[in-house]
């Protein structure tokens, strides 16, 4: 029985079958979500708007990684490096060359995409672990270049970035940036969702499931793998640019190898190869991070724990969460959500 | 000339330690098919544990080192039993990413237990430098090379003559056939991980006795990846040959390229080598080229 759709919903045309939002409930929920998001700056504190902004930026980056790893099956452990490329491209363009923000945003994506393609070239001949290592190398080479090309990037000292401005309006407050970031995130998620349903996306999935078989069926591996690298890293670049303008300062410290691992962790926790997976994963990890930030100093003072507790507990919990998800629920939160929806629709006869 | 000799000696000797760490990777890859990306963190945590035993607990060397080896064995057993065993038969993507989770966990554990960023091990070897021709080399390098070489020797004897070693090679060759012969394959997996962790621990002690304990040790572990990539993932010989090559490239490049590029070029050379090998000869010098069928 098809439980992807609520009871009584029938498809009478192809357009209906392809629609993302089908029922009145869908539309009502969407409208409610939009209202809640648009009004967020009215009822949230600056702190939580900041958290929401970070979540939005991370969702864009994770969506990019999901295209590359989740749909196309090319594991990348250098995503933070590609985000750094975007962040620095945008920073250099706006700070040193005075390029307007929106142009810099797109160019940051393109730059990160092109760099990603270069490091993706080995993917034609190697896969799995080899590709993972090549992206790790990319991560370290990118960060090294950023740290040492002082004339352009400011080296270890980092560089300051002017706030984003759209149409002459400088987005200086968290609230204004919130709108920019939420709109970009929504566009990115929608584009990714639709990319996955096109010819390109289906080619990605075929490559992920069996690249030899895909090639035999006439899918040009080199072309599609590079497209996947470009698309994934393009979104990374967009996220990097937004991050740079959001914090107002870039430093290679923000784009470490451990961050790259965390991005992989996020899409695994959320659910590889699903449109909602990155959203679930990012929200889960970022809220967990918030929780740890609140709880760990309290615990430390309450139980007289050693001084390293606050710094060490975060990575330990993240590592544990990644391991546990891989062992217990490798299909991630998105799968749980699908199960929940199915059981809700079949109620009272859910199984 | 003295400079060149100096770079060559330090390069080869450090490279041998890389090879030692890489050997642990190759071992696990061959016998269990798991790509262990937590190598750097294994090196890091065992170095810190050595620090804990020798400096914080003040144990003498003869007691401290066996404890470190025991710790490494326990760590390897634990990782295999608790993390990898439930994932047997899962796709390679899960097997790679789960070791990333392990890496994250270990890094957090290090931050938790040893919240400082740098420390020095007590000097294990005499500090008196040795003059080889015109070059001056500190003894630590030579001892490291000597220890690595003797471990290579011991390991090759183990794989050639010891029953367990032979079974491990057989498992690497064909898991199904070995299982059919009545060998508990999971036990072999566990042994491989224990051995790999021990090699990482020894490599960590040697490296940190030279350069101190820093977070840079993670990168040392990652440099071992350039060794396995250059040598070929599934080749013990490859690891032993490629180790000194990487060490040499790193030290010679660091010595002669720095004026031409930026300072610190030494750190990035192993990663550039990875990319070059990927483009030119992706399966490495001695790696087996995989022929796939649908």
Contacts between the chains, C-beta under 8 A, distances in Angstrom:
chain1	res1	chain2	res2	distance
A	69	B	93	7.7
A	73	B	93	7.1
A	75	B	93	5.9
A	75	B	96	6.3
A	75	B	97	7.4
A	77	B	37	7.4
A	77	B	100	7.0
A	119	B	275	7.3
A	121	B	279	7.0
A	122	B	275	7.5
A	122	B	278	3.8
A	122	B	279	6.2
A	122	B	282	6.3
A	125	B	278	7.8
A	125	B	282	4.8
A	126	B	278	6.4
A	126	B	282	4.4
A	126	B	283	7.9
A	128	B	35	7.4
A	128	B	92	4.8
A	128	B	93	7.5
A	128	B	96	7.1
A	129	B	29	7.8
A	129	B	35	3.8
A	129	B	92	7.1
A	129	B	96	6.0
A	129	B	233	7.1
A	130	B	229	7.2
A	130	B	233	7.6
A	130	B	278	6.8
A	130	B	282	6.1
A	132	B	35	7.0
A	132	B	37	7.0
A	132	B	96	5.6
A	133	B	225	5.2
A	133	B	229	5.9
A	133	B	274	6.0
A	134	B	274	6.3
A	134	B	275	6.4
A	134	B	278	4.9
A	136	B	37	7.8
A	136	B	222	6.6
A	136	B	225	7.0
A	136	B	271	7.7
A	136	B	274	7.9
A	137	B	226	7.7
A	137	B	271	4.0
A	137	B	272	7.5
A	137	B	274	4.1
A	137	B	275	5.3
A	137	B	278	8.0
A	138	B	275	7.5
A	140	B	219	7.5
A	140	B	222	7.3
A	140	B	267	7.8
A	140	B	268	6.4
A	140	B	271	4.5
A	141	B	268	5.8
A	141	B	271	5.2
A	141	B	272	6.5
A	141	B	275	7.2
A	144	B	264	7.2
A	144	B	267	6.5
A	144	B	268	4.3
A	144	B	271	7.7
A	147	B	264	7.7
A	148	B	261	7.9
A	148	B	262	3.8
A	148	B	263	7.2
A	148	B	264	6.1
A	149	B	262	7.2
A	210	B	294	6.9
A	212	B	292	5.7
A	212	B	293	7.7
A	212	B	294	5.1
A	213	B	294	5.3
A	216	B	294	6.8
A	257	B	218	7.7
A	257	B	222	8.0
A	258	B	104	6.8
A	258	B	107	6.7
A	261	B	100	4.7
A	261	B	103	6.5
A	261	B	104	5.8
A	262	B	104	7.4
A	264	B	97	5.7
A	264	B	100	6.1
A	265	B	97	7.6
A	265	B	100	7.2
A	265	B	101	6.8
A	265	B	104	7.3
A	268	B	97	5.9
A	272	B	93	7.9
A	306	B	112	7.4
A	306	B	113	7.5
A	306	B	115	7.1
A	307	B	115	5.0
A	308	B	111	5.5
A	308	B	112	4.6
A	308	B	113	6.3
A	308	B	114	6.8
A	308	B	115	3.1
A	309	B	112	6.2
A	311	B	111	4.6
A	311	B	112	7.4
A	311	B	115	6.1
A	312	B	108	4.8
A	312	B	109	6.5
A	312	B	110	7.3
A	312	B	111	3.6
A	312	B	112	2.7
A	312	B	113	7.2
A	312	B	115	7.1
A	313	B	108	6.8
A	313	B	112	6.5
A	314	B	108	6.5
A	315	B	104	5.2
A	315	B	105	7.0
A	315	B	107	5.1
A	315	B	108	3.0
A	315	B	111	6.5
A	316	B	104	7.8
A	316	B	105	5.5
A	316	B	108	3.3
A	316	B	109	5.9
A	316	B	112	6.3
A	317	B	108	7.4
A	318	B	101	7.9
A	318	B	104	5.3
A	318	B	105	8.0
A	318	B	108	7.4
A	319	B	101	4.8
A	319	B	102	6.6
A	319	B	103	7.2
A	319	B	104	3.3
A	319	B	105	2.9
A	319	B	106	7.3
A	319	B	107	7.5
A	319	B	108	6.0
A	320	B	101	7.4
A	320	B	105	5.8
A	321	B	101	7.8
A	322	B	97	7.0
A	322	B	98	7.3
A	322	B	100	6.8
A	322	B	101	3.3
A	322	B	104	6.5
A	323	B	83	5.6
A	323	B	98	5.8
A	323	B	101	4.0
A	323	B	102	6.7
A	323	B	105	7.0
A	326	B	87	6.6
A	326	B	90	7.8
A	326	B	94	5.3
A	326	B	97	6.4
A	326	B	98	4.8
A	326	B	101	6.7
A	327	B	83	7.5
A	327	B	86	4.7
A	327	B	87	6.3
A	327	B	98	7.6
A	330	B	90	7.0
A	330	B	94	5.9
